[in-house]
Amino acid sequence: MTPIPFDNSYARLPERFYAARAPTPVAAPRLIRLNRALAENLGLDPDWLAGPEGVAALAGNQVPEGATPLAAAYAGHQFGQFVPQLGDGRAILLGEVVDRSGQRRDIQLKGSGPTPFSRRGDGRAALGPVLREYLVSEAMAALGIPTTRALAAVATGEPVIRETLLPGAVLTRVAASHIRVGTFQFFAVRGDVEGLRALADHVLARHYPEAAGAEKPYRALLEGIVARQAALVARWLLVGFVHGVMNTDNMSVAGETIDYGPCAFLDAYDPRTVFSSIDQHGRYAYGEQPRIALWNLTRLAETLLPLLAADETEAVAEAEAALAGYAPRFEAAYHAGLNAKLGLTDLRDGDPALAGDLLKRMAENQADFTRTFRALCAAAANPEADSAVRDLFVDPTAYDAWAQTWRQRLAQEARDPAATEAAMRRANPAFIPRNHRVEAMIAAAVDHNDFGPFEELLAVLSRPYDDQPAMAHYAEAPEGGGVGYRTFCGT
C-alpha cells in the first residue's frame, strides 16, 4: 500500500492551471510536531509520517509515490490593487487524498522552496510563522470554524533571511482545496473563458455537487460560495478573529479560513482594531471584514459573468441577484450567533439591538471580548456572578444598565438557568490564541529552541470551551488590553 494514497484531480486540469515543480530539499529536516489525529482522519499512517521516510516527505526532501507536486497559478486584489499573476510562491501541492469521511483534501507543503511564481522570493518560511499558522489553524478547528488544518511542522536546519537570520521550517497544510477567488481572476483577466469553465466545473464537482445539477449551475455555484463566506465571516466575528489580509487571493472558494499571516484575536473589544503592520488604512479591520468579504465576492462574480449568461446585461443581473443573498445570510448567522452567546434561543425583534448595545458599551469601556462573554455564562444563571463581568468595564455601571434589560429578555426563555449557562459555555470559549501568548510561544521556540510553550498552548486550545482551571492563566488578557499589538506577514 502506498503510504499516502494520492488521487490528484487538480493535476488533471489543463497545464496552464499550474506549474509542475518539486519541492527543494533542505539540509537537516527534523520533525517538530505531527498531528496524529488528523493523519489518521486522512487515512495516513502517523508512525510512517513520523519516521525517516515520512519526515523526508514532509520536509520536501523526498517526493512520495503518487504525488504530482505543483504550484498553482492565481491572481488577486492585494489591498484593493489588482495583480494579474501571483500564484504559489512558496507552497507546493503534493496532491490530494480522500479522507475517512469521503472528503477530498489537499496536502500542501508551505515553505518548500521557490517556484515559477516566487517573484524573487526564496520560497521558504521562517519557524515563527509556521508555528503561528499551525497553532491558530488548529485552534480555529477546535472552535468549530471551517479552516485549513496543520498536519505537520518540520524544522529545515537552514536559516532564512528576513530582517535578520531566522530558523527555517516547512508547514504541511491540509485543505478542502487551495482554490481561491484569485484563481478565477487569473483566467478572467486573460479572457480564458474555457479555463474559467473548466475551473468552475471542477469547483462544482469538488465543493458544490448539489449545485452542479441546478438549472443554472454557475449561478448556483456563486450562491453557494456567497452563503459559505457569509457564514464563515460571521463565525470570525463571534470569536473576535481578525484575518488581517483579506486579499482575494486569500479567500478560499471552499468556505474555509485560509492563509494565517498577520492574523490575531481581539483582546479589548474595538471594531476598528487592526493588527497587521502593512494595513496602514484599516482596510481589513475587525469590523470591516463583512464588507470586505462582499467586495471580494463581487470580484468573483465579475469573473463568472461569461458563464452566467451570453447577454452581458442578463449576466450582471444574475450576479447581482446572487450577491444580494450575502447581507441577509451574514446578518442571520451573526445575530443567531450573538443570541447564542447571550443565552437566547430564538431571535426576536429587539435582540440585535440588545447585543449591539452590549458591544457598544464594551468598546466604550475597553472590555475584553472573550472574557466578557465567558463571564456572562455564570451571570446568566446567578446575578451574584455579575461582579466578574462588571470588573471588565472601565465604568462598571455601563454593564449594570445593560444587564437589567438582558435579564428581562432572559426571563422570556423557556430554559432553566442551569441549561442556559451550559449552552452559553458551548458558545463562548474560555480560551483563544491570546496574542501575547502566541508571541511568547514563538520567542521560546525561535530564540531558545524550546517547544514546551508551543505544546502546552496547543493542548489548551484544543479544548477552548472547557474551563481548565490549571491553565486559567492562558485565558488572561495582556496588560493594557493588547493596545498597540502588531503582526507581520511571514513572507
C-alpha angles and dihedrals in degrees: 000000000000109000089229112031098213123192105176113197097163091057088058091063118096115295093247088071092073148355118250107234134156120219118263112247120243131220106246116001116200125179112240097177140347122201096224096179092053091046091055091047088054090053093250129135108246092197091057091047091052092049128085096273093046094048089048089054093046091050095048094246093116128031106220121230112275095022120128102194115208144157113229122229121230142145130211154174109261111195087339096309117113119232111189096206127033116131133158102324097171104011132082125194108222093189145273136289132191109235128219091272092054095255120139112234133188120228110206134175114220116199093022099136140279125323133185086271097055095104093211092317122132094237091229134119130220120234095246098059090043092055091044093053093044093051100040096044091050090046090053090051090052089050088057097248120139107254148146111266136225117237099174147347119212128187112225101206087231130101124236122211117234121134083325138358111293133179112263129231142173124224121206105214127194121203140165081243139320094235111132140186083256090060089064090045090055092064096035095057089052093050088239100153093167090053089050091050093049090049093047091049090050092051091046092053095042104039110010108033090152089062094050091076095046122117088247104028097178092050088048089049092054091047090051093052090046091052094049094047092049091053093044097052090047088056090050092055093047092062097036095250120163113195093197101203112045096172116156089251088059096055114094117213087213090070097246129132106253139178108030100202116136093359123145143159130249119258105176108025115253121143090210092063115137122179104171114100091213096052095089097165102039095250091148099036117148094259094044095060097092091051094046091049089057090046089054092047089052089056088052091050090053091058092052097053094101089055098044097062141340091236111070095216091052091046092053090050090052091050094047091050091053093047091049087071093065101077098049092044093050093045092048093050095043097047093043087053093048090050090053090050089053095047096252119138103196130035112245130183097265098042099091089052091049092053092042091053091054092050091049091052091046091053092048091049101040091241116175110251101217098036093048095055093042091051090051089065093071092037091058090062099036127023088205086073090064091097091072090056096042091054090063093062124080086220106033092195088069087068094044093058092051096042092061091060092042092054091050088055093046089054088065091061120102094216122094116245095256092055090047092052092049092050091048091053088058090053100041116058120217091205132045129162094279107210096230090050092050090051092048090050091051093047092051092051098041099038101033106019086239113145095173094099090048092053094045095047091046090053092050093049092050087072103038097158096051120091096229096187094194089059098042091123088071088064094055120110120237121257111276093022093274094289112167096019113149133191128202133214112256095225 
